[in-house]
Amino acid sequence: MVVVTLELEAAEQLDRLPERIKSRVTGIIKRLGNWPEVSGAKTLQGEFAKHYRIRTGDYRLQFRVTGDEVIIERMGHRDRFYE
């Protein structure tokens, strides 16, 4: 198991999510504690190489893995996520 932490931006974004989405995202955060046995995570490319994203419905979480820590960098709706 790994330690899952949220950067400040991600923690603020989590607070602003609608309640039903927040519970789904919280479930993903718990699942990330079992890294690397997490299904659905995709490697990003380009300037975000070595970063990952995972989705739940229309929402995305971006994270990176450093040793035994998963650091969630940001989260949000897909229509604004890739800007």
ABEGO torsion letter per residue (X at the ends): XBBBBBBAAAAAAAAABBAAAAAAAAAAAAAAAAOAABBGBBBBBEAABGBBBBBBEABBBBBBBBEABBBBABBEBAAAAAX
